[in-house]
Amino acid sequence: MTEEVESADKVGSVSADRYAEIVAELRKLVETASRIQFTIGDYALEVEPMREAGGQERSDSLFRVKDSLFRLAEDIGLSYAMVDKARWTASKWPKVRRVAGVSFTVHNILAAIADDEERFTTILNPPESKSRWTPDEANRRVGRQVVKPVTPQEKVSAIHSLAKDEEVAGRVTGDLLRRPEVVAQVRDEDKVRVVEELTREDQVAAAVAPDFLRRPAVVARVAKADKVKVVEELTRDEHVAAEVTTGLLRRPDVAFKAMSDDTARHQVNRAQVDQGRQAREHFEETSPVAPAIRNIDRSVEFLDLVTACHAFVAAAGRVVPGMRDRQLGDDERVIVHENVARVRATLDWIETAVDTGKVDVDGELAKLLQGE
């Protein structure tokens, strides 16, 4: 009689004493049932003895064995699975090794122990603090899942077994992740994996990402390359990019580093020119004083052009006489000739602009003016 039964006042709807009587009677019936199952197994072994594994002959014989056992099962009114199970269990427990008082179920479970001597020894030695073997203790001994899990690992295994169905697993996971004390015990790598799986849907990812990016502690742990990638993705929209860039260029250190990039500097300069041109066009189109300003601009442009020509002539008149009797080296002559070519091209450009009003620059002239 177990300690639980002895110490309990009532079990279910019966008293402890009555429960003890029921257990005693049922144990007798279980022992009888075990003998019956072993007897079925022994007769099944007589009909079809166990065969050695391997070979084509083994494969062929399996079909014959199944046919024979299936016929036996039908003739006695049992299922093929029950007869096959009884046969296999009986083969693992010779009659002299079967233990009275231990159920056929326990014999069947412990039959999974491969070594004969270990198996025969194990069934004679119930677990500590237990007076007899139970199916759960037998399953625990051979590493199978128990019906009533006790240890954390057994409970985990039971949950995994129940959550094999995707719908069940989804509901269980959702319930567990709502419990902070549970989430706190999840390993970091598993948390990362969960977040990755939960945010595969773009709509969910979009809802979660802003919350993450608002947490300085999170952003501080993001790798530099990933930060750059995030900023690039977030600024694909022109309006967002313009607002972000304006804010960044207000920071002196950022602006200084950005201007060290030739492409960035060129784009900024180009943007300044374009913005100035747009502002000028807007002024000329909308301002009532625009015509007067244009006349003044033309006068200023004329004076600037005349001044530039005069400055060039004056500078040449001052420098060239100083070269009297001086022989330039080959490299020096090449440089001077290149600059003279640029001057000629520029003078032709000035003449065209003055005569026609066209100031367009073709590709070759542009290269000369840029010194290419």
C-alpha positions as CSV (number, residue, x, y, z in Angstrom):
1,M,0.0,0.0,0.0
2,T,1.4,3.4,-1.0
3,E,2.0,6.1,1.5
4,E,-0.3,8.4,-0.4
5,V,-3.2,5.9,0.0
6,E,-2.4,5.3,3.7
7,S,-2.2,8.9,4.6
8,A,-5.2,10.1,2.6
9,D,-8.6,10.4,4.2
10,K,-10.4,9.9,0.9
11,V,-9.6,9.0,-2.7
12,G,-12.1,10.3,-5.2
13,S,-15.5,9.3,-3.9
14,V,-14.4,6.4,-1.7
15,S,-12.7,6.2,1.7
16,A,-9.0,5.3,2.0
17,D,-9.9,1.8,3.3
18,R,-12.3,1.2,0.4
19,Y,-9.7,2.5,-2.0
20,A,-7.1,0.0,-0.6
21,E,-9.6,-2.8,-1.1
22,I,-10.1,-1.8,-4.7
23,V,-6.4,-1.6,-5.4
24,A,-5.9,-5.1,-3.9
25,E,-8.6,-6.6,-6.1
26,L,-7.4,-4.8,-9.3
27,R,-3.8,-5.9,-8.7
28,K,-5.0,-9.4,-8.8
29,L,-6.8,-8.8,-12.0
30,V,-3.8,-7.0,-13.5
31,E,-1.6,-9.9,-12.6
32,T,-4.1,-12.2,-14.3
33,A,-4.3,-10.0,-17.3
34,S,-0.5,-9.9,-17.5
35,R,-0.3,-13.7,-17.5
36,I,-3.0,-13.7,-20.3
37,Q,-1.0,-11.2,-22.4
38,F,2.2,-13.2,-21.9
39,T,0.4,-16.4,-22.8
40,I,-0.9,-14.7,-26.0
41,G,2.7,-13.6,-26.7
42,D,4.1,-17.1,-26.1
43,Y,1.5,-18.7,-28.5
44,A,2.2,-16.0,-31.1
45,L,6.0,-16.8,-30.8
46,E,5.2,-20.4,-31.3
47,V,3.3,-19.6,-34.5
48,E,6.0,-17.1,-35.7
49,P,9.3,-17.2,-33.8
50,M,11.5,-14.1,-33.8
51,R,13.9,-14.0,-36.8
52,E,17.4,-12.6,-37.2
53,A,17.6,-9.2,-38.8
54,G,19.1,-8.5,-42.2
55,G,19.0,-9.8,-45.8
56,Q,16.4,-10.3,-48.5
57,E,15.2,-13.4,-46.7
58,R,14.4,-11.2,-43.6
59,S,12.4,-8.8,-45.8
60,D,10.4,-11.6,-47.4
61,S,9.8,-13.3,-44.0
62,L,8.4,-10.1,-42.5
63,F,5.5,-10.3,-44.9
64,R,4.8,-13.9,-44.0
65,V,5.1,-13.1,-40.3
66,K,2.6,-10.3,-40.5
67,D,0.2,-12.5,-42.5
68,S,0.4,-15.2,-39.9
69,L,0.0,-12.9,-36.9
70,F,-2.8,-11.0,-38.6
71,R,-4.7,-14.3,-39.1
72,L,-4.1,-15.3,-35.5
73,A,-5.3,-11.9,-34.3
74,E,-8.5,-12.2,-36.3
75,D,-9.2,-15.8,-35.2
76,I,-9.0,-14.8,-31.5
77,G,-10.8,-11.5,-31.8
78,L,-7.8,-9.2,-31.0
79,S,-6.1,-6.5,-33.1
80,Y,-2.9,-7.3,-35.0
81,A,-1.1,-4.6,-33.0
82,M,-2.0,-6.2,-29.7
83,V,-0.8,-9.7,-30.8
84,D,2.4,-8.3,-32.3
85,K,3.1,-6.3,-29.1
86,A,2.5,-9.4,-26.9
87,R,4.8,-11.5,-29.1
88,W,7.6,-9.0,-29.0
89,T,7.4,-8.5,-25.3
90,A,7.3,-12.2,-24.6
91,S,10.4,-12.6,-26.7
92,K,12.3,-10.2,-24.4
93,W,11.2,-11.9,-21.2
94,P,11.7,-15.6,-20.9
95,K,9.3,-17.2,-18.5
96,V,11.9,-17.5,-15.7
97,R,12.6,-13.8,-16.0
98,R,9.1,-12.5,-15.7
99,V,8.4,-10.9,-12.4
100,A,5.1,-11.6,-10.5
101,G,3.4,-8.4,-9.3
102,V,4.9,-6.3,-12.2
103,S,2.4,-5.6,-14.9
104,F,2.7,-6.7,-18.5
105,T,2.8,-2.9,-19.4
106,V,5.9,-2.4,-17.3
107,H,7.5,-5.5,-18.8
108,N,6.7,-4.1,-22.3
109,I,8.3,-0.7,-21.5
110,L,11.4,-2.1,-19.9
111,A,11.8,-4.5,-22.9
112,A,13.3,-1.5,-24.7
113,I,16.5,-2.0,-22.6
114,A,18.8,-3.7,-25.2
115,D,21.1,-5.6,-22.9
116,D,19.5,-8.7,-21.5
117,E,21.4,-8.8,-18.2
118,E,20.7,-5.1,-17.6
119,R,17.1,-5.5,-18.4
120,F,16.7,-8.5,-16.1
121,T,18.5,-6.7,-13.3
122,T,16.5,-3.5,-13.7
123,I,13.1,-5.0,-13.3
124,L,14.1,-6.5,-9.9
125,N,15.1,-3.1,-8.6
126,P,12.4,-0.4,-8.5
127,P,13.4,3.2,-8.3
128,E,14.4,4.7,-5.0
129,S,11.5,5.6,-2.7
130,K,9.2,3.4,-4.8
131,S,8.0,0.0,-3.7
132,R,7.1,-1.2,-7.2
133,W,7.5,-0.3,-10.8
134,T,4.9,2.0,-12.4
135,P,4.5,2.7,-16.2
136,D,5.8,6.3,-15.7
137,E,8.9,5.1,-13.8
138,A,9.5,2.5,-16.5
139,N,9.2,5.2,-19.2
140,R,11.5,7.5,-17.2
141,R,14.0,4.7,-17.0
142,V,14.1,4.1,-20.8
143,G,14.0,7.8,-21.6
144,R,10.5,8.0,-22.9
145,Q,7.9,10.6,-22.3
146,V,5.9,10.1,-19.1
147,V,2.1,10.6,-18.6
148,K,2.5,12.7,-15.5
149,P,5.7,14.9,-15.9
150,V,7.5,15.8,-12.7
151,T,10.9,17.3,-13.6
152,P,11.2,20.5,-15.7
153,Q,12.6,18.5,-18.6
154,E,9.7,16.1,-18.5
155,K,7.3,19.0,-18.5
156,V,9.1,20.6,-21.5
157,S,8.9,17.3,-23.4
158,A,5.2,17.1,-22.6
159,I,4.6,20.6,-23.9
160,H,6.6,19.8,-27.1
161,S,4.5,16.7,-27.6
162,L,1.2,18.6,-27.2
163,A,2.4,21.5,-29.4
164,K,3.3,19.4,-32.5
165,D,0.1,20.8,-34.1
166,E,0.9,24.3,-35.6
167,E,-2.3,25.9,-34.3
168,V,-1.8,24.6,-30.8
169,A,1.9,25.7,-30.8
170,G,0.9,29.2,-32.0
171,R,-1.6,29.6,-29.1
172,V,0.7,28.2,-26.5
173,T,3.6,30.4,-27.6
174,G,1.4,33.5,-27.6
175,D,0.3,32.8,-24.0
176,L,3.8,32.1,-22.8
177,L,5.3,35.2,-24.3
178,R,2.7,37.3,-22.4
179,R,4.3,36.2,-19.1
180,P,7.3,38.5,-18.3
181,E,8.8,35.9,-15.9
182,V,8.8,33.3,-18.7
183,V,10.4,35.6,-21.3
184,A,13.1,36.6,-18.8
185,Q,14.3,33.0,-18.7
186,V,14.5,32.7,-22.5
187,R,18.1,32.7,-23.9
188,D,19.1,35.7,-25.9
189,E,19.7,33.8,-29.1
190,D,16.2,32.2,-28.8
191,K,14.7,35.7,-28.2
192,V,16.4,36.9,-31.4
193,R,15.1,33.9,-33.3
194,V,11.5,34.5,-32.0
195,V,11.6,38.2,-33.0
196,E,12.9,37.3,-36.5
197,E,10.1,34.8,-37.0
198,L,7.4,37.1,-35.6
199,T,8.5,40.0,-37.8
200,R,8.7,38.1,-41.1
201,E,5.4,39.8,-42.1
202,D,6.2,43.3,-43.3
203,Q,3.3,45.0,-41.5
204,V,4.4,43.5,-38.2
205,A,8.0,44.4,-38.7
206,A,7.0,48.0,-39.6
207,A,5.0,48.3,-36.4
208,V,7.8,46.9,-34.2
209,A,10.9,48.6,-35.7
210,P,10.0,52.2,-34.7
211,D,9.6,51.1,-31.1
212,F,13.1,49.6,-31.2
213,L,14.6,52.6,-32.8
214,R,13.2,54.9,-30.1
215,R,15.2,53.1,-27.5
216,P,18.7,54.6,-27.2
217,A,20.1,51.6,-25.4
218,V,19.0,49.4,-28.3
219,V,20.3,51.7,-31.1
220,A,23.7,51.9,-29.3
221,R,24.2,48.1,-29.7
222,V,23.4,48.1,-33.4
223,A,26.5,47.7,-35.6
224,K,27.7,50.7,-37.5
225,A,27.1,49.0,-40.9
226,D,23.6,48.1,-39.9
227,K,22.9,51.7,-38.8
228,V,24.0,53.0,-42.1
229,K,21.8,50.4,-43.9
230,V,18.8,51.4,-41.7
231,V,19.3,55.1,-42.5
232,E,19.6,54.3,-46.2
233,E,16.4,52.4,-46.2
234,L,14.5,55.0,-44.1
235,T,15.6,57.8,-46.4
236,R,14.6,56.3,-49.7
237,D,11.7,58.8,-49.7
238,E,12.9,62.2,-51.0
239,H,11.0,64.2,-48.5
240,V,12.4,62.1,-45.6
241,A,15.9,62.3,-47.0
242,A,15.7,66.1,-47.4
243,E,14.6,66.6,-43.8
244,V,17.1,64.2,-42.4
245,T,20.0,65.6,-44.4
246,T,19.1,69.2,-43.4
247,G,19.3,68.1,-39.7
248,L,22.6,66.3,-40.2
249,L,24.3,69.2,-42.0
250,R,23.5,71.5,-39.1
251,R,25.9,69.5,-37.1
252,P,29.4,70.9,-37.7
253,D,31.3,67.7,-37.3
254,V,29.0,65.8,-39.6
255,A,29.0,68.6,-42.2
256,F,32.9,68.6,-42.1
257,K,33.2,64.9,-42.6
258,A,30.5,64.9,-45.3
259,M,32.3,67.6,-47.3
260,S,35.5,65.5,-47.4
261,D,33.7,63.3,-49.9
262,D,34.2,64.7,-53.4
263,T,30.8,63.5,-54.6
264,A,28.9,64.9,-51.6
265,R,30.7,68.2,-51.9
266,H,30.0,68.5,-55.6
267,Q,26.3,67.6,-55.1
268,V,26.0,70.3,-52.3
269,N,27.7,72.9,-54.6
270,R,25.4,71.9,-57.5
271,A,22.4,72.1,-55.2
272,Q,23.4,75.7,-54.1
273,V,23.8,76.7,-57.7
274,D,20.4,75.2,-58.7
275,Q,18.7,76.8,-55.7
276,G,20.2,80.1,-56.6
277,R,19.0,79.7,-60.2
278,Q,15.5,78.7,-59.1
279,A,15.3,81.7,-56.7
280,R,16.5,84.0,-59.5
281,E,14.0,82.6,-62.0
282,H,11.2,83.0,-59.4
283,F,12.3,86.6,-58.7
284,E,12.3,87.4,-62.4
285,E,8.9,85.9,-63.0
286,T,7.1,87.4,-60.0
287,S,8.9,90.6,-58.9
288,P,7.7,93.9,-60.5
289,V,11.3,95.3,-60.3
290,A,12.8,92.4,-62.2
291,P,13.1,94.3,-65.5
292,A,15.1,97.1,-63.9
293,I,17.3,94.6,-62.1
294,R,18.0,92.7,-65.4
295,N,19.1,95.9,-67.0
296,I,21.5,96.6,-64.1
297,D,22.7,93.0,-64.3
298,R,23.5,93.3,-68.0
299,S,25.4,96.5,-67.3
300,V,27.3,94.8,-64.5
301,E,28.0,91.8,-66.7
302,F,29.3,94.0,-69.5
303,L,31.6,95.9,-67.1
304,D,32.8,92.5,-65.6
305,L,33.6,91.2,-69.1
306,V,35.5,94.3,-70.2
307,T,37.4,94.4,-66.9
308,A,38.4,90.7,-67.3
309,C,39.7,91.3,-70.8
310,H,41.6,94.4,-69.7
311,A,43.1,92.6,-66.7
312,F,44.3,89.8,-68.9
313,V,45.9,92.2,-71.4
314,A,47.5,94.2,-68.6
315,A,48.8,91.1,-66.9
316,A,50.2,89.7,-70.2
317,G,51.8,93.1,-71.0
318,R,53.5,93.0,-67.6
319,V,54.7,89.4,-67.6
320,V,55.7,88.7,-71.3
321,P,58.4,91.4,-71.6
322,G,60.1,89.9,-68.5
323,M,60.7,86.8,-70.5
324,R,63.2,88.4,-72.9
325,D,66.2,86.2,-73.6
326,R,64.8,83.5,-71.4
327,Q,64.7,79.9,-72.6
328,L,61.8,77.8,-71.1
329,G,62.2,74.1,-70.6
330,D,60.2,71.5,-72.5
331,D,57.8,70.9,-69.6
332,E,57.3,74.7,-69.1
333,R,56.6,75.3,-72.8
334,V,54.0,72.5,-72.8
335,I,52.2,74.1,-69.8
336,V,52.2,77.5,-71.4
337,H,50.9,76.2,-74.7
338,E,48.1,74.4,-72.9
339,N,47.1,77.5,-71.2
340,V,47.3,79.6,-74.4
341,A,44.9,77.1,-76.0
342,R,42.5,77.6,-73.1
343,V,42.8,81.3,-73.5
344,R,42.1,81.1,-77.3
345,A,39.1,78.9,-76.6
346,T,37.8,81.3,-74.0
347,L,38.3,84.3,-76.4
348,D,36.3,82.5,-79.1
349,W,33.6,81.7,-76.5
350,I,33.5,85.4,-75.5
351,E,33.1,86.5,-79.1
352,T,30.3,84.0,-79.7
353,A,28.5,85.2,-76.6
354,V,28.8,88.8,-77.5
355,D,27.7,88.3,-81.2
356,T,24.9,85.8,-80.7
357,G,24.0,85.9,-77.0
358,K,24.6,82.1,-76.7
359,V,26.7,81.1,-73.8
360,D,26.4,77.3,-74.2
361,V,29.7,75.4,-73.7
362,D,30.3,72.3,-75.8
363,G,32.2,69.2,-74.5
364,E,35.6,70.0,-75.8
365,L,35.5,73.6,-74.6
366,A,34.3,72.5,-71.2
367,K,37.3,70.1,-70.9
368,L,39.7,72.9,-71.9
369,L,38.2,75.3,-69.3
370,Q,38.5,72.6,-66.6
371,G,42.1,71.9,-67.6
372,E,41.4,68.3,-68.7
